[in-house]
């Protein structure tokens, strides 16, 4: 398995995935600036390489962060994905959320710089 370049953060939250044959409410298990892992209530209907859209609620507002992603692994009820397309505003919001949930702000800032070139 390839070495991860982006730190994962354990954030357990209900979110949604839309895929070719439907949509599901899932539980976010962890997230990074470049991907996430979710848990389905039943065995995942997804396979490696499938495209999906992950919608993640932002706090207690009606705002959702949305990520176009590709399934990198699916096993039982768990699916890991890589974010493919993320607009700068969404990436900034995710960066802010992750900074608020870590003691290693320098690391998350370095990872954000890698993605944005800033």
N, CA, C and O of each residue as an XYZ file, in Angstrom:
472
protein
N       0.837     -1.178      0.000
C       0.000      0.000      0.000
C       0.886      1.247      0.000
O       1.908      1.289      0.686
N       0.494      2.250     -0.764
C       1.265      3.478     -0.862
C       1.230      4.241      0.459
O       0.249      4.185      1.201
N       2.315      4.952      0.735
C       2.390      5.745      1.951
C       1.462      6.953      1.847
O       1.401      7.608      0.806
N       0.754      7.241      2.910
C      -0.162      8.383      2.917
C       0.623      9.680      3.067
O       1.574      9.769      3.844
N       0.198     10.690      2.296
C       0.825     12.001      2.399
C      -0.037     12.979      3.180
O       0.413     14.075      3.512
N      -1.272     12.590      3.476
C      -2.198     13.498      4.142
C      -2.707     12.868      5.433
O      -3.120     11.709      5.454
N      -2.670     13.651      6.509
C      -3.092     13.181      7.822
C      -4.602     12.945      7.850
O      -5.385     13.735      7.322
N      -4.982     11.844      8.477
C      -6.397     11.541      8.646
C      -6.842     12.001     10.023
O      -6.094     11.939     10.998
N      -8.086     12.466     10.072
C      -8.659     12.944     11.314
C      -9.938     12.181     11.598
O     -10.815     12.067     10.742
N     -10.032     11.663     12.805
C     -11.224     10.906     13.196
C     -12.331     11.897     13.488
O     -12.302     12.610     14.490
N     -13.294     11.928     12.608
C     -14.478     12.759     12.780
C     -15.654     11.854     12.441
O     -15.835     11.472     11.285
N     -16.446     11.516     13.437
C     -17.589     10.641     13.218
C     -18.814     11.526     13.039
O     -19.218     12.248     13.951
N     -19.390     11.456     11.859
C     -20.491     12.341     11.488
C     -21.329     11.651     10.431
O     -20.799     10.923      9.591
N     -22.621     11.872     10.465
C     -23.487     11.362      9.393
C     -23.251     12.196      8.146
O     -23.139     13.420      8.216
N     -23.177     11.527      7.008
C     -23.043     12.216      5.733
C     -23.729     11.361      4.666
O     -24.340     10.340      4.984
N     -23.629     11.765      3.439
C     -24.343     11.098      2.362
C     -23.418     10.831      1.197
O     -22.518     11.620      0.912
N     -23.643      9.707      0.519
C     -22.942      9.430     -0.731
C     -23.978      9.190     -1.819
O     -24.971      8.491     -1.615
N     -23.726      9.775     -2.961
C     -24.525      9.540     -4.164
C     -23.639      8.782     -5.128
O     -22.474      9.132     -5.318
N     -24.189      7.738     -5.740
C     -23.434      6.923     -6.675
C     -24.354      6.510     -7.811
O     -25.541      6.837     -7.800
N     -23.823      5.805     -8.779
C     -24.550      5.494    -10.002
C     -25.913      4.865     -9.751
O     -26.882      5.218    -10.423
N     -26.011      3.953     -8.811
C     -27.261      3.219     -8.594
C     -28.059      3.674     -7.381
O     -28.945      2.949     -6.927
N     -27.769      4.852     -6.845
C     -28.548      5.318     -5.713
C     -27.798      6.259     -4.811
O     -26.831      6.906     -5.213
N     -28.263      6.321     -3.581
C     -27.605      7.141     -2.565
C     -27.821      6.483     -1.210
O     -28.750      5.696     -1.029
N     -26.954      6.813     -0.267
C     -27.025      6.228      1.075
C     -26.585      7.243      2.110
O     -25.711      8.073      1.857
N     -27.201      7.166      3.276
C     -26.673      7.881      4.431
C     -25.588      6.976      5.007
O     -25.813      5.780      5.195
N     -24.437      7.529      5.283
C     -23.305      6.766      5.795
C     -22.738      7.491      7.010
O     -23.107      8.631      7.292
N     -21.848      6.828      7.718
C     -21.154      7.443      8.842
C     -19.707      7.692      8.442
O     -18.962      6.764      8.128
N     -19.330      8.953      8.460
C     -17.940      9.315      8.202
C     -17.101      8.770      9.343
O     -17.432      8.983     10.509
N     -16.018      8.069      9.027
C     -15.129      7.528     10.056
C     -13.882      8.381     10.213
O     -13.443      8.644     11.332
N     -13.312      8.812      9.099
C     -12.193      9.745      9.149
C     -12.120     10.496      7.834
O     -12.719     10.099      6.835
N     -11.363     11.602      7.859
C     -11.274     12.450      6.683
C      -9.911     13.123      6.660
O      -9.324     13.400      7.706
N      -9.417     13.381      5.461
C      -8.198     14.153      5.254
C      -8.499     15.178      4.169
O      -9.618     15.236      3.659
N      -7.515     15.977      3.820
C      -7.706     16.940      2.740
C      -7.866     16.257      1.385
O      -8.316     16.878      0.422
N      -7.499     14.983      1.312
C      -7.489     14.292      0.019
C      -8.399     13.075     -0.040
O      -8.490     12.437     -1.090
N      -9.077     12.730      1.050
C      -9.941     11.555      1.008
C     -10.671     11.322      2.315
O     -10.533     12.079      3.275
N     -11.462     10.240      2.326
C     -12.254      9.919      3.513
C     -12.555      8.432      3.557
O     -12.411      7.723      2.561
N     -12.973      7.973      4.725
C     -13.451      6.616      4.888
C     -14.839      6.703      5.517
O     -15.054      7.430      6.487
N     -15.777      5.944      4.943
C     -17.156      5.946      5.439
C     -17.594      4.525      5.738
O     -17.030      3.558      5.227
N     -18.625      4.423      6.588
C     -19.200      3.127      6.918
C     -20.678      3.137      6.537
O     -21.426      4.032      6.932
N     -21.084      2.138      5.772
C     -22.473      1.940      5.385
C     -23.178      1.132      6.463
O     -22.520      0.457      7.254
N     -24.504      1.188      6.510
C     -25.251      0.396      7.485
C     -25.301     -1.081      7.092
O     -25.450     -1.952      7.949
N     -25.175     -1.360      5.785
C     -25.106     -2.728      5.276
C     -23.890     -2.800      4.348
O     -23.221     -1.791      4.129
N     -23.604     -3.968      3.808
C     -22.457     -4.118      2.917
C     -22.506     -3.064      1.810
O     -23.554     -2.817      1.212
N     -21.359     -2.457      1.554
C     -21.286     -1.387      0.564
C     -21.603     -1.901     -0.841
O     -21.131     -2.969     -1.233
N     -22.401     -1.144     -1.600
C     -22.713     -1.532     -2.978
C     -21.647     -1.045     -3.959
O     -21.826     -1.148     -5.172
N     -20.531     -0.511     -3.432
C     -19.511      0.103     -4.284
C     -18.307     -0.796     -4.465
O     -18.021     -1.667     -3.644
N     -17.606     -0.560     -5.570
C     -16.385     -1.296     -5.881
C     -15.257     -0.316     -6.169
O     -15.496      0.853     -6.472
N     -14.036     -0.801     -6.071
C     -12.877      0.018     -6.387
C     -13.031      0.622     -7.781
O     -13.366     -0.073     -8.740
N     -12.781      1.919     -7.874
C     -12.873      2.618     -9.149
C     -14.200      3.313     -9.391
O     -14.304      4.146    -10.292
N     -15.229      2.982     -8.596
C     -16.531      3.640     -8.760
C     -16.423      5.114     -8.390
O     -15.698      5.478     -7.464
N     -17.139      5.949     -9.109
C     -17.210      7.365     -8.796
C     -18.387      7.652     -7.888
O     -19.458      7.067     -8.050
N     -18.196      8.546     -6.937
C     -19.261      8.924     -6.015
C     -19.165     10.418     -5.712
O     -18.198     11.089     -6.072
N     -20.192     10.905     -5.046
C     -20.178     12.263     -4.501
C     -20.449     12.140     -3.002
O     -21.473     11.587     -2.601
N     -19.551     12.643     -2.189
C     -19.712     12.656     -0.737
C     -20.207     14.029     -0.322
O     -19.612     15.041     -0.691
N     -21.290     14.076      0.443
C     -21.822     15.324      0.991
C     -21.666     15.274      2.502
O     -22.206     14.391      3.168
N     -20.927     16.226      3.029
C     -20.559     16.256      4.437
C     -21.128     17.524      5.077
O     -20.799     18.624      4.634
N     -21.983     17.399      6.119
C     -22.563     18.593      6.738
C     -21.505     19.420      7.460
O     -20.604     18.874      8.098
N     -21.621     20.714      7.354
C     -20.659     21.615      7.988
C     -21.282     22.198      9.249
O     -22.073     23.139      9.188
N     -20.917     21.632     10.381
C     -21.425     22.109     11.661
C     -22.926     21.928     11.778
O     -23.492     20.948     11.295
N     -23.550     22.880     12.421
C     -24.991     22.811     12.647
C     -25.755     23.694     11.663
O     -26.868     24.140     11.944
N     -25.142     23.937     10.512
C     -25.799     24.769      9.507
C     -26.417     23.885      8.422
O     -26.334     22.658      8.483
N     -27.025     24.513      7.451
C     -27.582     23.792      6.312
C     -26.549     23.621      5.200
O     -26.871     23.112      4.126
N     -25.324     24.040      5.452
C     -24.277     23.994      4.438
C     -23.599     22.613      4.421
O     -23.314     22.029      5.466
N     -23.352     22.116      3.208
C     -22.671     20.841      3.026
C     -21.420     21.045      2.194
O     -21.415     21.824      1.240
N     -20.365     20.344      2.560
C     -19.191     20.272      1.706
C     -19.402     19.084      0.783
O     -19.805     18.015      1.241
N     -19.138     19.249     -0.507
C     -19.329     18.153     -1.459
C     -18.015     17.845     -2.162
O     -17.267     18.739     -2.557
N     -17.760     16.548     -2.304
C     -16.525     16.079     -2.912
C     -16.835     15.024     -3.963
O     -17.502     14.033     -3.665
N     -16.363     15.222     -5.178
C     -16.385     14.150     -6.171
C     -15.209     13.258     -5.839
O     -14.095     13.741     -5.640
N     -15.450     11.962     -5.778
C     -14.427     11.047     -5.294
C     -14.464      9.736     -6.072
O     -15.408      9.442     -6.806
N     -13.403      8.969     -5.880
C     -13.302      7.631     -6.462
C     -13.037      6.644     -5.338
O     -12.191      6.881     -4.476
N     -13.764      5.540     -5.355
C     -13.560      4.494     -4.351
C     -12.190      3.857     -4.580
O     -11.876      3.401     -5.680
N     -11.391      3.836     -3.528
C     -10.059      3.216     -3.586
C     -10.061      1.832     -2.955
O      -9.259      0.976     -3.328
N     -10.950      1.610     -2.009
C     -11.129      0.270     -1.443
C     -12.507      0.171     -0.817
O     -13.022      1.141     -0.260
N     -13.090     -0.999     -0.913
C     -14.393     -1.272     -0.304
C     -14.350     -2.689      0.245
O     -13.989     -3.630     -0.462
N     -14.724     -2.831      1.514
C     -14.654     -4.126      2.176
C     -15.776     -4.193      3.206
O     -15.758     -3.473      4.203
N     -16.737     -5.051      2.961
C     -17.866     -5.149      3.888
C     -18.649     -3.861      3.899
O     -19.176     -3.430      2.873
N     -18.725     -3.240      5.077
C     -19.490     -2.006      5.228
C     -18.624     -0.749      5.101
O     -19.141      0.366      5.180
N     -17.321     -0.917      4.907
C     -16.377      0.208      4.885
C     -15.935      0.520      3.454
O     -15.669     -0.385      2.664
N     -15.862      1.812      3.134
C     -15.346      2.243      1.831
C     -14.418      3.430      2.032
O     -14.748      4.380      2.741
N     -13.255      3.365      1.400
C     -12.295      4.468      1.419
C     -12.282      5.127      0.060
O     -12.379      4.456     -0.967
N     -12.163      6.445      0.056
C     -12.220      7.177     -1.211
C     -11.143      8.245     -1.285
O     -10.646      8.734     -0.271
N     -10.801      8.588     -2.511
C      -9.891      9.689     -2.790
C     -10.702     10.802     -3.436
O     -11.463     10.558     -4.371
N     -10.540     12.028     -2.937
C     -11.232     13.162     -3.538
C     -10.563     13.498     -4.864
O      -9.339     13.609     -4.939
N     -11.368     13.659     -5.903
C     -10.846     13.958     -7.234
C     -10.938     15.439     -7.569
O      -9.981     16.040     -8.058
N     -12.084     16.009     -7.303
C     -12.315     17.407     -7.629
C     -12.845     18.116     -6.394
O     -13.856     17.713     -5.819
N     -12.165     19.157     -6.000
C     -12.603     19.942     -4.862
C     -12.356     21.403     -5.191
O     -11.227     21.792     -5.488
N     -13.408     22.219     -5.141
C     -13.189     23.638     -5.417
C     -12.450     24.269     -4.242
O     -12.443     23.728     -3.136
N     -11.836     25.403     -4.490
C     -10.986     26.048     -3.491
C     -11.763     26.426     -2.228
O     -11.229     26.313     -1.125
N     -13.012     26.871     -2.372
C     -13.820     27.225     -1.206
C     -14.084     26.026     -0.311
O     -14.000     26.128      0.913
N     -14.404     24.886     -0.920
C     -14.640     23.656     -0.163
C     -13.363     23.201      0.521
O     -13.384     22.805      1.687
N     -12.241     23.258     -0.207
C     -10.959     22.865      0.364
C     -10.601     23.767      1.545
O     -10.087     23.288      2.555
N     -10.868     25.061      1.425
C     -10.603     26.002      2.513
C     -11.458     25.668      3.742
O     -10.953     25.660      4.864
N     -12.757     25.392      3.528
C     -13.654     25.035      4.640
C     -13.189     23.750      5.331
O     -13.194     23.664      6.559
N     -12.787     22.751      4.534
C     -12.295     21.493      5.109
C     -11.004     21.741      5.879
O     -10.828     21.210      6.976
N     -10.106     22.533      5.324
C      -8.846     22.887      5.987
C      -9.129     23.527      7.344
O      -8.490     23.182      8.338
N     -10.085     24.458      7.392
C     -10.438     25.123      8.645
C     -10.999     24.128      9.653
O     -10.661     24.180     10.835
N     -11.859     23.219      9.186
C     -12.432     22.194     10.059
C     -11.341     21.295     10.640
O     -11.345     21.003     11.836
N     -10.419     20.861      9.801
C      -9.355     19.968     10.268
C      -8.412     20.689     11.229
O      -7.961     20.094     12.207
N      -8.111     21.956     10.967
C      -7.258     22.723     11.888
C      -7.894     22.829     13.264
O      -7.199     22.800     14.279
N      -9.216     22.951     13.296
C      -9.918     23.062     14.573
C      -9.931     21.749     15.342
O     -10.249     21.728     16.531
N      -9.586     20.646     14.666
C      -9.637     19.318     15.292
C      -8.264     18.690     15.461
O      -8.154     17.470     15.577
N      -7.211     19.512     15.474
C      -5.873     18.941     15.616
C      -4.978     19.825     16.471
O      -5.212     21.024     16.620
N      -3.953     19.201     17.026
C      -2.908     19.930     17.726
C      -1.729     20.200     16.806
O      -0.822     20.955     17.159
N      -1.737     19.587     15.630
C      -0.627     19.722     14.687
C      -1.038     20.618     13.517
O      -1.106     20.176     12.370
N      -1.306     21.868     13.831
C      -1.758     22.829     12.830
C      -0.713     23.001     11.729
O      -1.071     23.160     10.562
N       0.569     22.971     12.083
C       1.625     23.137     11.086
C       1.550     22.050     10.014
O       1.755     22.322      8.831
N       1.258     20.828     10.431
C       1.172     19.706      9.488
C       0.000     19.882      8.532
O       0.150     19.676      7.328
N      -1.149     20.255      9.044
C      -2.311     20.440      8.183
C      -2.102     21.649      7.261
O      -2.576     21.642      6.124
N      -1.411     22.666      7.727
C      -1.089     23.807      6.861
C      -0.131     23.397      5.745
O      -0.263     23.868      4.615
N       0.828     22.528      6.046
C       1.762     22.030      5.026
C       1.003     21.239      3.968
O       1.242     21.407      2.773
N       0.095     20.384      4.401
C      -0.692     19.574      3.470
C      -1.591     20.469      2.596
O      -1.738     20.228      1.398
N      -2.178     21.484      3.199
C      -3.029     22.425      2.438
C      -2.177     23.142      1.378
O      -2.621     23.331      0.246
N      -0.979     23.531      1.746
C      -0.072     24.191      0.788
C       0.285     23.261     -0.366
O       0.391     23.702     -1.510
N       0.470     21.981     -0.070
C       0.753     21.001     -1.139
C      -0.360     20.970     -2.176
O      -0.095     20.887     -3.376
N      -1.598     21.037     -1.718
C      -2.749     20.961     -2.619
C      -3.015     22.252     -3.363
O      -3.408     22.229     -4.529
N      -2.805     23.378     -2.701
C      -3.181     24.665     -3.291
C      -2.029     25.402     -3.939
O      -2.236     26.324     -4.727
N      -0.800     24.990     -3.602
C       0.373     25.712     -4.103
C       0.572     27.038     -3.398
O       1.373     27.863     -3.837
N      -0.150     27.249     -2.312
C      -0.058     28.527     -1.579
C       1.078     28.497     -0.574
O       1.305     29.481      0.130
